[in-house]
Amino acid sequence: MAEVTGLPIKIEPGLSEWLNRKWFPTPPEIVVPGELRIHPARIDPSYRSLGAARHGESGLEALRRSGATTLRLVEELTGNLLLVGHRASMLGATLALLGISQAKLLRLHPVFDDIPPAFLVALDRTRTGWTLRLEP
């Protein structure tokens, strides 16, 4: 997407994978943007992170962390945003933008009960908040 649009990539650790101890028995090595080998010219070196994951966080903490980071992103950045992450971080982002609990999201949109590892969600900002335009 960055190549097609010509826009920079802003690496946001606050939207990273859920760092639970079952999947990550030891803290993972964090690669800094300057060390990434994928499209290094597209990475915005001036971007400063608005959140951070914590090794050993609970599932609820991961949802809250990604949600809080997402809310900060929409406050700080302008224009359309494309957030790319894993299941937990994107679920947390969706919950925060819609301003609802996971239980309510599942009642309104049961498809979120079995989210695949790769999915796409589209939300639109309205005068009163956010609406879900495209479900996974």
C-alpha contacts under 8 A as a table, 3 or more apart, distances in Angstrom:
res1	aa1	res2	aa2	distance
1	M	4	V	5.10
1	M	5	T	5.99
2	A	5	T	5.26
2	A	6	G	5.39
2	A	7	L	5.04
2	A	8	P	6.06
2	A	9	I	6.52
2	A	42	R	6.88
3	E	6	G	5.13
3	E	7	L	7.12
3	E	42	R	7.60
7	L	42	R	7.30
8	P	42	R	4.92
8	P	43	I	5.56
8	P	44	D	5.55
9	I	42	R	5.70
9	I	43	I	4.58
9	I	44	D	5.73
10	K	43	I	6.16
10	K	44	D	5.57
10	K	47	Y	6.05
11	I	33	P	7.15
11	I	43	I	7.44
11	I	44	D	7.90
11	I	47	Y	7.59
11	I	49	S	7.35
12	E	15	L	5.80
12	E	16	S	7.20
12	E	49	S	5.38
12	E	50	L	6.99
12	E	51	G	7.04
12	E	52	A	7.89
13	P	16	S	5.00
13	P	49	S	6.59
13	P	50	L	7.91
13	P	51	G	6.10
13	P	52	A	5.03
13	P	53	A	6.40
14	G	49	S	7.24
14	G	50	L	6.54
14	G	51	G	3.88
14	G	52	A	4.16
14	G	53	A	5.61
14	G	65	R	6.54
14	G	66	S	5.70
14	G	69	T	5.58
15	L	51	G	7.55
15	L	52	A	7.64
15	L	53	A	7.64
15	L	65	R	7.74
15	L	66	S	5.09
15	L	69	T	6.93
15	L	70	T	7.73
15	L	84	V	7.97
15	L	85	G	6.16
15	L	89	S	5.40
15	L	90	M	7.63
16	S	52	A	7.76
16	S	53	A	6.49
16	S	66	S	7.75
16	S	85	G	6.38
16	S	86	H	7.19
16	S	89	S	6.53
17	E	53	A	7.80
17	E	85	G	7.11
17	E	86	H	5.82
17	E	88	A	7.04
17	E	89	S	6.48
18	W	53	A	7.40
18	W	57	E	7.29
18	W	59	G	7.04
18	W	62	A	5.62
18	W	88	A	6.46
18	W	89	S	7.17
19	L	23	W	7.08
19	L	24	F	6.12
19	L	27	P	7.83
19	L	53	A	7.03
19	L	54	R	6.60
19	L	55	H	4.95
19	L	56	G	5.76
19	L	57	E	6.23
19	L	62	A	7.91
20	N	23	W	5.83
20	N	24	F	5.94
20	N	25	P	7.76
20	N	55	H	6.32
20	N	56	G	4.58
20	N	57	E	5.64
20	N	58	S	6.45
20	N	59	G	7.57
21	R	24	F	4.77
21	R	25	P	4.61
21	R	26	T	7.07
21	R	55	H	7.20
21	R	56	G	5.17
22	K	25	P	5.87
24	F	27	P	6.30
24	F	28	P	6.69
24	F	55	H	7.84
26	T	55	H	7.95
27	P	55	H	5.73
31	V	35	E	6.29
31	V	36	L	6.92
32	V	35	E	5.56
32	V	36	L	6.94
33	P	36	L	5.38
33	P	40	P	7.76
33	P	43	I	7.07
33	P	45	P	7.23
34	G	40	P	7.14
34	G	45	P	7.54
36	L	39	H	7.81
36	L	40	P	6.25
37	R	40	P	5.91
39	H	42	R	5.42
39	H	43	I	6.93
40	P	43	I	5.37
44	D	47	Y	5.70
49	S	52	A	7.55
50	L	69	T	6.03
50	L	72	R	6.77
50	L	73	L	7.26
51	G	65	R	7.29
51	G	66	S	7.85
51	G	68	A	7.89
51	G	69	T	5.37
52	A	65	R	7.60
53	A	57	E	7.77
53	A	62	A	7.35
53	A	65	R	7.13
54	R	57	E	5.68
57	E	61	E	5.78
57	E	62	A	6.33
58	S	61	E	5.02
58	S	62	A	6.23
59	G	62	A	5.07
59	G	63	L	6.30
59	G	88	A	7.74
60	L	63	L	5.10
60	L	64	R	6.16
61	E	64	R	5.06
61	E	65	R	5.92
62	A	65	R	5.05
62	A	66	S	6.14
62	A	88	A	6.89
62	A	89	S	6.86
62	A	92	G	7.41
63	L	66	S	5.38
63	L	67	G	6.00
63	L	88	A	6.15
63	L	89	S	6.12
63	L	91	L	6.91
63	L	92	G	4.13
63	L	93	A	7.50
64	R	67	G	4.97
64	R	68	A	5.96
64	R	92	G	6.19
64	R	96	A	7.92
65	R	68	A	5.22
65	R	69	T	6.10
65	R	92	G	7.55
66	S	69	T	5.05
66	S	70	T	6.06
66	S	89	S	5.11
66	S	90	M	7.37
66	S	92	G	5.27
66	S	93	A	5.62
67	G	70	T	5.08
67	G	71	L	6.29
67	G	89	S	7.52
67	G	92	G	4.65
67	G	93	A	4.34
67	G	94	T	7.34
67	G	95	L	6.82
67	G	96	A	4.74
67	G	97	L	7.45
68	A	71	L	5.18
68	A	72	R	6.33
68	A	93	A	7.75
68	A	96	A	7.03
69	T	72	R	5.11
69	T	73	L	6.19
69	T	93	A	7.84
70	T	73	L	4.94
70	T	74	V	6.34
70	T	93	A	5.52
70	T	96	A	7.35
70	T	97	L	7.59
71	L	74	V	5.38
71	L	75	E	6.38
71	L	93	A	7.81
71	L	96	A	6.88
71	L	97	L	6.84
72	R	75	E	5.11
72	R	76	E	6.07
73	L	76	E	5.13
73	L	77	L	5.74
74	V	77	L	5.54
74	V	78	T	7.08
74	V	81	L	7.96
75	E	78	T	7.77
78	T	81	L	7.94
83	L	90	M	7.73
84	V	90	M	7.48
85	G	89	S	5.96
85	G	90	M	5.91
86	H	89	S	5.53
86	H	90	M	6.07
86	H	117	P	7.08
86	H	118	A	7.56
87	R	90	M	5.40
87	R	91	L	6.02
87	R	115	I	7.29
87	R	116	P	7.65
87	R	117	P	5.94
87	R	118	A	7.34
88	A	91	L	5.12
88	A	92	G	6.08
89	S	92	G	5.07
89	S	93	A	6.15
90	M	93	A	4.91
90	M	94	T	6.11
91	L	94	T	5.10
91	L	95	L	6.15
92	G	95	L	5.17
92	G	96	A	6.15
93	A	96	A	5.26
93	A	97	L	6.22
94	T	97	L	5.29
94	T	98	L	6.10
95	L	98	L	5.25
95	L	99	G	5.80
95	L	100	I	5.51
95	L	101	S	6.32
95	L	102	Q	6.62
95	L	105	L	7.39
96	A	99	G	4.89
96	A	100	I	6.77
97	L	129	G	7.67
97	L	130	W	6.06
98	L	129	G	7.21
98	L	130	W	5.47
98	L	131	T	6.61
98	L	132	L	7.70
100	I	104	K	6.28
100	I	105	L	6.64
101	S	104	K	5.25
101	S	105	L	6.27
102	Q	105	L	5.05
102	Q	106	L	6.24
103	A	106	L	5.19
103	A	107	R	6.38
104	K	107	R	5.03
104	K	108	L	6.17
105	L	108	L	5.16
105	L	109	H	5.69
105	L	110	P	7.45
105	L	112	F	7.36
106	L	109	H	5.08
106	L	110	P	4.62
106	L	111	V	7.27
106	L	112	F	5.89
106	L	113	D	5.97
107	R	110	P	5.80
109	H	112	F	6.12
109	H	135	E	7.90
110	P	113	D	5.52
111	V	114	D	6.21
111	V	115	I	6.93
111	V	135	E	7.52
111	V	136	P	7.05
112	F	115	I	5.21
112	F	135	E	7.94
112	F	136	P	7.15
115	I	118	A	7.99
115	I	119	F	7.30
115	I	136	P	6.98
116	P	119	F	6.21
119	F	136	P	5.21
120	L	134	L	7.55
120	L	135	E	7.04
120	L	136	P	5.28
121	V	132	L	7.63
121	V	133	R	7.58
121	V	134	L	5.23
121	V	135	E	5.20
121	V	136	P	5.58
122	A	132	L	6.24
122	A	133	R	5.35
122	A	134	L	4.81
122	A	135	E	7.04
123	L	130	W	6.34
123	L	131	T	5.47
123	L	132	L	4.59
123	L	133	R	5.29
123	L	134	L	6.96
124	D	130	W	5.54
124	D	131	T	5.36
124	D	132	L	6.58
124	D	133	R	6.54
125	R	128	T	7.93
125	R	129	G	5.79
125	R	130	W	4.50
125	R	131	T	6.57
126	T	129	G	5.19
126	T	130	W	5.72
126	T	131	T	7.25
132	L	135	E	7.01
